[in-house]
Amino acid sequence: MFCTKSQKVSKTKFTRKDIEIFEPSDLNLGDFVLVRFKLTGKRSTTTYKYVAKILEILSSEEYEIQCYKTANDEKTVFYPIENDISTINQCNILGKLPEPTVEDKGRKCKTIFSGQVDISERI
């Protein structure tokens, strides 16, 4: 997915729904980020926001990520979505999330953020 210069994310930090999100510079393997996916149909465009983990840095502008799905209504607990690995351009990374707490829960790892994350997932 290609981005125009007008789609670049501003380089300021901002707060959404009780969790601080930082500018997406200096991203490393294992960092959690908030990403944007745009789906364009015949009549409208829908934008979804997901929590994702960086699995691989492909270039200075491209990353391989794994998306996570929320596990509670407060949007603080997330599980990885199996086989949901995507390549994304940096302009679709809305921000870097703070380091979460990770708990093993049987076969799944539960990822817990200290506050609510502003996401809009596809159901």
N, C-alpha and C positions, 0 to 999 in steps of 0.2 A: 504494500500500500504506500503510495507516494504522498508527500505533503507539500503544501505551498508554504512560502515564507510567512504568510498571514496566519497559518495554523501553528506556528511555533509557540511553545509554552513560555510565558513570561518568566523571568529569572528572579522572582520574589517568592518568599515563603508565605503560606496562607493557612488558615485554619478552617476546617469544615467539620461540623458535627462532632466537636469534642476531640478530634484527633488531628495532630499537627502533620501537615504534608509539606515536604521540602522540595525545592526545585530538582528536576531530574538530571543534575550534573553529577559527575563522579560516581557513576553506577558501577557496582561490583557484582560478581557472581554471588547468588544467594540473597541479594537484596529483594525486599518486597516493594512493589510499585502499584500505583493505581493506573490502569490502562483504559483506553477508549477504543471501542470498535464501532464503526459506522456501517449500517446496513442500508443500502439504497434500493428502494423498490420502484415500481412504475409511478406511484403517486407521492410517496413521501420517503424521508430518510429518518431512520431511527438510530439513536446513539445509546450504546450500553457501556457501563463502566464496571470493570472487574478488578479484584485484587489478583495480582500475579507475582510469581517468583521468577527472577532471572536465572535461567539455567545455563546460558552460554552467551558470550559477547561475540557476535559475528563480525562486527566492524564498529567504528565510532558512532554510527547512526543506526545499526540494526542489532536486535537482541532476540534470542530464543527464550520464550517464557512458558510457564505452566500456569493456567488460570485456576483460581480457587472459587468455591461456592460458599455462600454464607450458610451457617448451620443454626442461626437463631434470629429472632425478630429484631434484636438490638443491633445486628450487623457488627458484632465484635468477634465472633468465633467463625472460623473458616476451615474447610477441608479441601484438599487438592481434587480437581476433577480429573479422573483417570483418562488417559489418552487425549487430553486437551492441551496439546503443545502447539504453539504458534510462533511465527516470526513476525516481529513488529518493528516499525520504524520509531525512532526516538520521539518524533513529533506527536505520536499517539500515546506517549507516556505522560500522564497528567502530573505525576509527582512521586517522590520517594516516600514510602511509609516508614514510621519508626519501627525499630526491631520488636517483633512480637515474642510472646512466650509460646514455646512449642511443647505439647504434651503428647506422648504416645498413648493411643487408646485402641488397643488390640491391633488390628491390621491398618488402622488409619492414624494419621498424625493430626492432632487438633492444633490449629494455629489461633492464638488469642491475642487481640490487640487491646490496648489499655482504654480505648474509647471507640465510639461508633465510627465506621467508615462509610462515606457517602458513595454508595454503589447503586447501579441500576442493572440488574442481571436479567437475562432472557429466561423466561420460565419454561 
